[in-house]
Structures are given as structure tokens and as C-alpha cells.
């Protein structure tokens, strides 16, 4: 439902979410926005140190952050995240703030050799 100026009348209500890349600039801001809305966030990052830094940066808001140390570019890391998600239960939303900035051709125009590189 929206008002006459197309502004939402209420925010989206989520119970829990997962944020991949939670230690990066975009990821940590996603985590902060979600926990400030009362969402429990499984924050996925590659290191304890990085996730600890996010927790410290969040301050009092960090109580809803659940750190998950895993490198999802590996099979083991992906399994670790999957196991954690299964233990957690229902997830209402997932965000992937991973990867770097791309300044090359449109991704759809890349050949498979570039993707495999």
C-alpha cells in the first residue's frame, strides 16, 4: 500500500536475513540498516577479524548480528554457510554484497574464457 506521493506507508518487515560480503563497505551498511529495523542478520564474511570490526562499528546495534565466517568461493565455505542457514531456520531475505567494482564490458557480453579467468 502506498500514499498518494508513492511513499511506502510501512517498511518491509523481515525477521531474518543473510548478507554475504558483510565486511565490505556496502555489506556493512546493509547489515546496519537491517539490524536497525530489528532484523536478525547472518553476516557472512571471510574472517573473524573483519566480522569483529563490523560488530564493533555497529556498537549497540550489533546484538542482532550473527557472524558466519566462510569464504563462499570455496565448496567448504559454501557448505558452512548452508549448514548455518539450516540451523538458523527460515530466512526472509538474502543479499550478496560480494565482488569488486567492474569497469569492463557489459557482463552479458563477456566470453566464457573471461568468466573462467
C-alpha positions, -999 to 999 in steps of 0.1 A, spaced: 0 0 0 13 35 -8 3 70 -2 -6 95 -29 30 105 -33 41 69 -38 59 67 -4 56 34 14 32 36 43 52 10 63 87 -6 58 91 -42 47 91 -65 77 117 -91 79 125 -115 107 159 -125 95 183 -121 65 217 -132 53 242 -107 40 272 -122 20 301 -98 20 291 -83 53 326 -69 60 328 -47 29 316 -11 25 282 -20 10 277 -51 31 283 -35 65 259 -7 56 233 -33 46 239 -51 80 235 -18 99 203 -9 81 188 -43 87 196 -46 123 183 -11 129 150 -23 116 151 -52 141 161 -79 116 184 -107 128 213 -108 103 235 -137 95 266 -117 85 289 -137 62 325 -127 59 358 -144 52 375 -136 86 367 -133 123 387 -100 123 366 -85 96 333 -95 113 346 -84 147 353 -50 131 317 -48 118 303 -58 152 324 -31 168 313 -5 142 277 -14 149 280 -8 186 247 -14 204 231 -24 171 253 -55 170 231 -76 192 211 -89 162 242 -97 141 251 -134 138 286 -137 123 293 -165 99 330 -170 89 332 -185 55 347 -180 21 318 -187 -3 342 -190 -33 351 -225 -19 330 -256 -16 337 -259 21 328 -223 27 296 -226 8 287 -257 28 295 -239 61 270 -211 52 244 -237 41 248 -256 74 244 -224 93 213 -213 74 197 -247 80 204 -244 117 191 -209 118 158 -217 101 137 -195 79 155 -166 61 133 -139 47 158 -122 25 193 -127 11 218 -100 0 251 -105 -19 274 -76 -15 304 -95 -28 329 -89 -56 346 -57 -67 337 -29 -90 335 -38 -126 346 -13 -152 348 -35 -183 324 -46 -209 287 -54 -201 288 -87 -182 264 -102 -207 289 -97 -235 318 -115 -218 330 -148 -232 334 -179 -211 372 -176 -210 369 -142 -192 344 -157 -167 368 -186 -160 398 -163 -156 
